Amino acid sequence: MNDYFMQKALEIAALSGNDIPVGAVIVKDNEIISKFHNEKEIRNDITAHAEILTLKDAAKKLSDWRLNGCDLYVTLEPCPMCLWAIISSRIDNLYFGAYDNVYGGYSAFPDLYQKSNSKLCIKGGIMEKECTKLLDDYFARIR
């Protein structure tokens, strides 16, 4: 099932336009309830990461900022800002595709997660090759 939802996140990421192609979907009871891609450029908003937009939308739809019982699939390892929002939202599981050893909130800043006392389960590398290729193709195109 992880591949199915990650494939949906990849499809959303491909719609990012001029933004770095990152897609996120939130799943509750095996159904996608929210999906976004990065929109920093179109919104002119540094916080308009796919994860943040998806968390806000899911909270609005569920009428609760606590997203217990939800899973988040994102094509790139979340940055520290997004990881903290994910931890704070009480998402059950975070699945991500490509690792980000420079800016990744989990890989590059392990203390952020370890000190949070969160029950969040994190698994990286879901469809990693496909997620990495999407990013590599984007950066090759703009450089």
PyRosetta script that sets phi, psi and omega in degrees:
from pyrosetta import init, pose_from_sequence

init()
pose = pose_from_sequence("MNDYFMQKALEIAALSGNDIPVGAVIVKDNEIISKFHNEKEIRNDITAHAEILTLKDAAKKLSDWRLNGCDLYVTLEPCPMCLWAIISSRIDNLYFGAYDNVYGGYSAFPDLYQKSNSKLCIKGGIMEKECTKLLDDYFARIR")
pose.set_psi(1, -30.8)
pose.set_omega(1, 179.2)
pose.set_phi(2, -56.5)
pose.set_psi(2, -42.8)
pose.set_omega(2, -179.1)
pose.set_phi(3, -64.0)
pose.set_psi(3, -38.4)
pose.set_omega(3, -179.5)
pose.set_phi(4, -60.4)
pose.set_psi(4, -50.5)
pose.set_omega(4, -177.9)
pose.set_phi(5, -71.5)
pose.set_psi(5, -33.0)
pose.set_omega(5, 175.8)
pose.set_phi(6, -67.6)
pose.set_psi(6, -36.2)
pose.set_omega(6, 176.0)
pose.set_phi(7, -61.5)
pose.set_psi(7, -39.4)
pose.set_omega(7, 176.8)
pose.set_phi(8, -64.2)
pose.set_psi(8, -39.9)
pose.set_omega(8, 177.5)
pose.set_phi(9, -64.5)
pose.set_psi(9, -38.6)
pose.set_omega(9, 176.5)
pose.set_phi(10, -63.0)
pose.set_psi(10, -40.8)
pose.set_omega(10, 178.6)
pose.set_phi(11, -62.5)
pose.set_psi(11, -40.5)
pose.set_omega(11, 177.6)
pose.set_phi(12, -67.4)
pose.set_psi(12, -42.8)
pose.set_omega(12, -179.7)
pose.set_phi(13, -58.5)
pose.set_psi(13, -36.9)
pose.set_omega(13, -178.4)
pose.set_phi(14, -63.7)
pose.set_psi(14, -14.0)
pose.set_omega(14, -179.8)
pose.set_phi(15, -92.9)
pose.set_psi(15, 7.1)
pose.set_omega(15, -172.9)
pose.set_phi(16, -68.3)
pose.set_psi(16, -12.8)
pose.set_omega(16, 178.1)
pose.set_phi(17, 63.1)
pose.set_psi(17, -120.9)
pose.set_omega(17, -178.8)
pose.set_phi(18, -81.5)
pose.set_psi(18, -7.1)
pose.set_omega(18, 178.7)
pose.set_phi(19, -83.5)
pose.set_psi(19, 158.0)
pose.set_omega(19, 173.0)
pose.set_phi(20, -58.1)
pose.set_psi(20, 128.1)
pose.set_omega(20, -173.1)
pose.set_phi(21, -74.4)
pose.set_psi(21, 91.1)
pose.set_omega(21, 175.3)
pose.set_phi(22, -124.3)
pose.set_psi(22, 131.4)
pose.set_omega(22, 178.1)
pose.set_phi(23, -123.4)
pose.set_psi(23, 149.1)
pose.set_omega(23, 180.0)
pose.set_phi(24, -139.8)
pose.set_psi(24, 141.9)
pose.set_omega(24, 173.2)
pose.set_phi(25, -133.2)
pose.set_psi(25, 143.5)
pose.set_omega(25, 174.3)
pose.set_phi(26, -111.1)
pose.set_psi(26, 133.0)
pose.set_omega(26, -176.0)
pose.set_phi(27, -118.2)
pose.set_psi(27, 132.5)
pose.set_omega(27, 173.5)
pose.set_phi(28, -133.7)
pose.set_psi(28, 132.0)
pose.set_omega(28, -178.8)
pose.set_phi(29, 51.4)
pose.set_psi(29, 43.1)
pose.set_omega(29, 175.9)
pose.set_phi(30, 65.7)
pose.set_psi(30, 21.9)
pose.set_omega(30, -179.9)
pose.set_phi(31, -131.4)
pose.set_psi(31, 137.3)
pose.set_omega(31, 176.8)
pose.set_phi(32, -72.7)
pose.set_psi(32, 122.7)
pose.set_omega(32, 179.7)
pose.set_phi(33, -107.7)
pose.set_psi(33, -14.9)
pose.set_omega(33, -179.9)
pose.set_phi(34, -156.4)
pose.set_psi(34, 144.5)
pose.set_omega(34, 178.6)
pose.set_phi(35, -154.1)
pose.set_psi(35, 136.1)
pose.set_omega(35, 179.5)
pose.set_phi(36, -150.6)
pose.set_psi(36, 160.6)
pose.set_omega(36, 169.1)
pose.set_phi(37, -118.5)
pose.set_psi(37, 171.2)
pose.set_omega(37, 177.3)
pose.set_phi(38, -57.0)
pose.set_psi(38, 138.8)
pose.set_omega(38, 178.4)
pose.set_phi(39, -137.0)
pose.set_psi(39, 31.0)
pose.set_omega(39, -179.7)
pose.set_phi(40, -61.2)
pose.set_psi(40, -43.2)
pose.set_omega(40, -177.1)
pose.set_phi(41, -70.2)
pose.set_psi(41, -48.6)
pose.set_omega(41, -175.9)
pose.set_phi(42, -67.9)
pose.set_psi(42, -31.9)
pose.set_omega(42, 179.9)
pose.set_phi(43, -94.6)
pose.set_psi(43, -10.6)
pose.set_omega(43, -174.4)
pose.set_phi(44, 52.8)
pose.set_psi(44, 49.1)
pose.set_omega(44, -173.6)
pose.set_phi(45, -138.7)
pose.set_psi(45, 113.7)
pose.set_omega(45, -178.2)
pose.set_phi(46, -61.2)
pose.set_psi(46, -23.8)
pose.set_omega(46, -178.8)
pose.set_phi(47, -90.6)
pose.set_psi(47, 2.6)
pose.set_omega(47, -176.0)
pose.set_phi(48, -82.4)
pose.set_psi(48, 52.8)
pose.set_omega(48, 174.1)
pose.set_phi(49, -78.1)
pose.set_psi(49, 153.7)
pose.set_omega(49, -179.2)
pose.set_phi(50, -53.3)
pose.set_psi(50, -42.3)
pose.set_omega(50, -177.2)
pose.set_phi(51, -64.9)
pose.set_psi(51, -46.2)
pose.set_omega(51, -178.2)
pose.set_phi(52, -62.7)
pose.set_psi(52, -46.1)
pose.set_omega(52, -179.7)
pose.set_phi(53, -62.3)
pose.set_psi(53, -39.3)
pose.set_omega(53, -179.7)
pose.set_phi(54, -68.8)
pose.set_psi(54, -41.5)
pose.set_omega(54, 177.6)
pose.set_phi(55, -61.7)
pose.set_psi(55, -45.8)
pose.set_omega(55, -179.8)
pose.set_phi(56, -62.1)
pose.set_psi(56, -43.4)
pose.set_omega(56, -179.2)
pose.set_phi(57, -65.3)
pose.set_psi(57, -43.3)
pose.set_omega(57, 179.2)
pose.set_phi(58, -63.7)
pose.set_psi(58, -42.5)
pose.set_omega(58, 178.8)
pose.set_phi(59, -61.1)
pose.set_psi(59, -40.9)
pose.set_omega(59, 178.7)
pose.set_phi(60, -64.2)
pose.set_psi(60, -45.3)
pose.set_omega(60, -179.2)
pose.set_phi(61, -65.1)
pose.set_psi(61, -35.7)
pose.set_omega(61, -179.0)
pose.set_phi(62, -90.5)
pose.set_psi(62, -4.9)
pose.set_omega(62, -176.8)
pose.set_phi(63, 54.8)
pose.set_psi(63, 39.6)
pose.set_omega(63, -179.6)
pose.set_phi(64, -163.7)
pose.set_psi(64, 129.1)
pose.set_omega(64, 178.1)
pose.set_phi(65, -73.3)
pose.set_psi(65, -18.6)
pose.set_omega(65, 177.9)
pose.set_phi(66, -80.8)
pose.set_psi(66, 114.0)
pose.set_omega(66, -176.0)
pose.set_phi(67, -102.6)
pose.set_psi(67, 41.7)
pose.set_omega(67, 175.8)
pose.set_phi(68, -57.3)
pose.set_psi(68, 142.3)
pose.set_omega(68, 178.7)
pose.set_phi(69, 83.1)
pose.set_psi(69, 5.4)
pose.set_omega(69, -179.7)
pose.set_phi(70, -111.2)
pose.set_psi(70, 151.5)
pose.set_omega(70, 174.4)
pose.set_phi(71, -120.1)
pose.set_psi(71, 146.1)
pose.set_omega(71, 178.9)
pose.set_phi(72, -116.7)
pose.set_psi(72, 129.2)
pose.set_omega(72, 174.8)
pose.set_phi(73, -114.2)
pose.set_psi(73, 126.4)
pose.set_omega(73, -179.3)
pose.set_phi(74, -138.9)
pose.set_psi(74, 141.0)
pose.set_omega(74, -172.2)
pose.set_phi(75, -73.3)
pose.set_psi(75, -21.0)
pose.set_omega(75, 179.6)
pose.set_phi(76, -129.7)
pose.set_psi(76, 140.7)
pose.set_omega(76, 176.9)
pose.set_phi(77, -50.5)
pose.set_psi(77, 126.9)
pose.set_omega(77, -177.7)
pose.set_phi(78, -62.1)
pose.set_psi(78, 145.0)
pose.set_omega(78, 175.0)
pose.set_phi(79, -71.0)
pose.set_psi(79, 171.3)
pose.set_omega(79, 179.8)
pose.set_phi(80, -57.6)
pose.set_psi(80, -40.1)
pose.set_omega(80, 178.9)
pose.set_phi(81, -59.8)
pose.set_psi(81, -47.6)
pose.set_omega(81, -177.8)
pose.set_phi(82, -69.7)
pose.set_psi(82, -39.9)
pose.set_omega(82, 179.6)
pose.set_phi(83, -61.1)
pose.set_psi(83, -41.9)
pose.set_omega(83, 179.8)
pose.set_phi(84, -65.3)
pose.set_psi(84, -38.5)
pose.set_omega(84, 177.0)
pose.set_phi(85, -64.2)
pose.set_psi(85, -39.9)
pose.set_omega(85, 178.9)
pose.set_phi(86, -64.1)
pose.set_psi(86, -46.9)
pose.set_omega(86, 178.1)
pose.set_phi(87, -58.9)
pose.set_psi(87, -46.6)
pose.set_omega(87, -177.4)
pose.set_phi(88, -66.0)
pose.set_psi(88, -28.2)
pose.set_omega(88, -178.6)
pose.set_phi(89, -77.2)
pose.set_psi(89, -12.4)
pose.set_omega(89, 179.5)
pose.set_phi(90, 70.0)
pose.set_psi(90, 27.5)
pose.set_omega(90, 170.7)
pose.set_phi(91, -54.1)
pose.set_psi(91, 143.3)
pose.set_omega(91, -179.9)
pose.set_phi(92, -76.2)
pose.set_psi(92, -48.6)
pose.set_omega(92, -173.7)
pose.set_phi(93, -134.9)
pose.set_psi(93, 138.1)
pose.set_omega(93, 174.3)
pose.set_phi(94, -115.5)
pose.set_psi(94, 122.2)
pose.set_omega(94, 175.5)
pose.set_phi(95, -117.2)
pose.set_psi(95, 126.9)
pose.set_omega(95, 176.9)
pose.set_phi(96, -130.2)
pose.set_psi(96, 160.3)
pose.set_omega(96, -176.6)
pose.set_phi(97, -91.6)
pose.set_psi(97, -83.3)
pose.set_omega(97, -176.4)
pose.set_phi(98, -78.7)
pose.set_psi(98, 140.7)
pose.set_omega(98, 174.3)
pose.set_phi(99, -82.8)
pose.set_psi(99, 150.4)
pose.set_omega(99, 175.3)
pose.set_phi(100, -127.5)
pose.set_psi(100, 92.7)
pose.set_omega(100, -175.4)
pose.set_phi(101, -73.2)
pose.set_psi(101, -8.8)
pose.set_omega(101, 179.4)
pose.set_phi(102, -98.3)
pose.set_psi(102, -50.4)
pose.set_omega(102, -174.9)
pose.set_phi(103, -113.4)
pose.set_psi(103, 0.4)
pose.set_omega(103, -177.3)
pose.set_phi(104, -67.3)
pose.set_psi(104, 129.4)
pose.set_omega(104, -177.9)
pose.set_phi(105, -67.1)
pose.set_psi(105, -21.6)
pose.set_omega(105, -178.7)
pose.set_phi(106, -97.1)
pose.set_psi(106, -45.9)
pose.set_omega(106, -178.0)
pose.set_phi(107, -77.3)
pose.set_psi(107, -49.0)
pose.set_omega(107, -173.2)
pose.set_phi(108, -83.7)
pose.set_psi(108, -23.7)
pose.set_omega(108, -178.0)
pose.set_phi(109, -131.1)
pose.set_psi(109, 64.0)
pose.set_omega(109, -174.3)
pose.set_phi(110, -60.1)
pose.set_psi(110, -27.8)
pose.set_omega(110, 179.9)
pose.set_phi(111, -62.9)
pose.set_psi(111, -30.7)
pose.set_omega(111, 180.0)
pose.set_phi(112, -56.5)
pose.set_psi(112, -46.0)
pose.set_omega(112, 179.8)
pose.set_phi(113, -77.6)
pose.set_psi(113, -44.9)
pose.set_omega(113, -174.9)
pose.set_phi(114, -62.5)
pose.set_psi(114, -35.3)
pose.set_omega(114, -178.6)
pose.set_phi(115, -84.8)
pose.set_psi(115, -3.9)
pose.set_omega(115, -174.8)
pose.set_phi(116, -80.4)
pose.set_psi(116, -17.5)
pose.set_omega(116, -174.7)
pose.set_phi(117, 57.8)
pose.set_psi(117, 27.8)
pose.set_omega(117, -178.7)
pose.set_phi(118, -78.9)
pose.set_psi(118, 151.5)
pose.set_omega(118, 174.1)
pose.set_phi(119, -95.6)
pose.set_psi(119, 6.9)
pose.set_omega(119, 179.0)
pose.set_phi(120, -59.5)
pose.set_psi(120, 128.3)
pose.set_omega(120, 173.9)
pose.set_phi(121, -95.6)
pose.set_psi(121, 131.5)
pose.set_omega(121, -176.7)
pose.set_phi(122, -121.4)
pose.set_psi(122, 132.2)
pose.set_omega(122, 175.9)
pose.set_phi(123, -136.3)
pose.set_psi(123, 120.9)
pose.set_omega(123, 178.9)
pose.set_phi(124, -104.7)
pose.set_psi(124, 168.9)
pose.set_omega(124, 176.4)
pose.set_phi(125, 85.6)
pose.set_psi(125, 13.8)
pose.set_omega(125, 176.8)
pose.set_phi(126, -73.0)
pose.set_psi(126, 117.9)
pose.set_omega(126, -177.8)
pose.set_phi(127, 51.7)
pose.set_psi(127, 42.6)
pose.set_omega(127, -174.3)
pose.set_phi(128, -57.2)
pose.set_psi(128, -43.1)
pose.set_omega(128, -178.4)
pose.set_phi(129, -60.8)
pose.set_psi(129, -45.4)
pose.set_omega(129, -178.7)
pose.set_phi(130, -66.2)
pose.set_psi(130, -41.5)
pose.set_omega(130, 179.9)
pose.set_phi(131, -66.4)
pose.set_psi(131, -42.4)
pose.set_omega(131, 179.2)
pose.set_phi(132, -66.2)
pose.set_psi(132, -40.7)
pose.set_omega(132, 179.6)
pose.set_phi(133, -61.3)
pose.set_psi(133, -42.8)
pose.set_omega(133, 178.7)
pose.set_phi(134, -58.0)
pose.set_psi(134, -44.6)
pose.set_omega(134, 178.3)
pose.set_phi(135, -67.4)
pose.set_psi(135, -45.4)
pose.set_omega(135, 179.8)
pose.set_phi(136, -60.3)
pose.set_psi(136, -42.2)
pose.set_omega(136, 179.0)
pose.set_phi(137, -62.9)
pose.set_psi(137, -40.3)
pose.set_omega(137, 178.9)
pose.set_phi(138, -62.5)
pose.set_psi(138, -49.9)
pose.set_omega(138, -177.0)
pose.set_phi(139, -67.9)
pose.set_psi(139, -33.6)
pose.set_omega(139, 176.2)
pose.set_phi(140, -64.7)
pose.set_psi(140, -36.1)
pose.set_omega(140, -178.6)
pose.set_phi(141, -70.7)
pose.set_psi(141, -39.1)
pose.set_omega(141, -174.6)
pose.set_phi(142, -88.0)
pose.set_psi(142, -11.6)
pose.set_omega(142, -177.8)
pose.set_phi(143, -99.6)
pose.dump_pdb("model.pdb")
